[in-house]
Amino acid sequence: MKIYFDNAATTPVDNEVLKEILPYFSKEFGNPGSIHFIGRKAQEAVDFSRKRIADYFGIEFENVVFTSSATEANNFIIRGLIKKFEFDNQKLKESEKIVPNIIVSKIEHESILETCRDLEKFNRALVTYLDVDKNGIVDLKQLKNSLRKETILISIMNVNNETGVIEPIKEISKIIKEFKESKLQIKNQNKYSLNDLKYPVFHTDAVQALNILKEIKLIDLGVDFMTISGHKSYAPKGIAALLINSNLRDFKQELIMPIITGGGQEFGWRSSTENVGGIIGLAKAIELIEISQAKENIKFQNFKKILKEGILKIYPKAVINSPLNSISSILNVSFPNFTSEELIYKFDKEEIAISAGSACSAKALKPSYVLKAMNLTDKIINSAIRISFGKQNSISEINYFLTKLPEILNKN
Ligand code: PLP
């Protein structure tokens, strides 16, 4: 039996998604930018898909900006915002110039953290890395205390990719809103600068939330920008999007600038010929999520419960690192006395695919910075594995995992 329990790294493409996109690789291969009938056909498909996605997230058609990956979308929001800030600040006298502040959590994906570190290297931003508690929840008190007039962006992920913890996005949004209002109240109305009105903005990386959480509309969560990615939700790799809250309207032009320039596709936000198949696939995958999410969640909750109980029965020393407030499809668990590496290897020999945390760091097998931020001991961190479910998994696979587990642990 070959088992794939690494769906937080990537999912297979759904058959219905594949069926819908295949014609666009052959018969309907046009470039949406072409004026002729073949190009128009591709453009129609892109428009239809964009509308589908916009409706799902409760935003306007022109507020869906397709990118090649969530990594790119995360780079776009951070670098695009800094670029606009620096552009505006060119006009200021040297003495008036400030270094903007960005606030993120210590457990963001590398595409956020490394982008922030890169900006810090060039003194283009001062970054605040918020602590998390033992469950991985962002320290809201520290957030409140960290907000300052230089803060232009807060980026906190909706769901963490290693433990599945769900961050309190609505509460964070409320804190940011209150800060913004208090900032404006303190100032005399005549003395508002455009920067006071503009900043800070709130972005969330919702890559791991997309196919699991029901509450995903930007307006309901109170976020200005959101990142999603196709390949964690049964669409192909190479397609993702930065979503923009429609409340921002034309104001978004005051906030961000494109980082990929060229032919002006994606309303000028991101040039490059559209990934037509990917876009169609992402829209179809989202349509399927809407239909099957509730059912899949019940299934995953059951899987997680059986697996948790089964693991603790077989190996009482196991430590569950995914808190109660985590998504149904991710279970992070440590087996002290083993290392993540040897566990992955042993499961692999049994043709069971699991991971040690995020896919990117898994190959290098660095100790997890996410678990470290949760203040877990080295023993727990170095023996953690991540089991993540997808809709193709079955209960017999969960049972098979549990029957193999004693053998795997005894072979040590
Ligand atoms: N953000 C989170 C939370 C992720 O889990 C991932 C993928 O592991 C990414 C961003 C990057 O996604 P992509 O592979 O589309 O660049």
Boltz pocket constraint, residues with backbone or C-beta under 6 A from the ligand:
constraints:
  - pocket:
      binder: B
      contacts: [[A, 8], [A, 9], [A, 68], [A, 69], [A, 70], [A, 71], [A, 72], [A, 109], [A, 111], [A, 157], [A, 159], [A, 160], [A, 161], [A, 205], [A, 207], [A, 208], [A, 228], [A, 229], [A, 230], [A, 239], [A, 240], [A, 358], [A, 359], [A, 360]]
      max_distance: 6.0
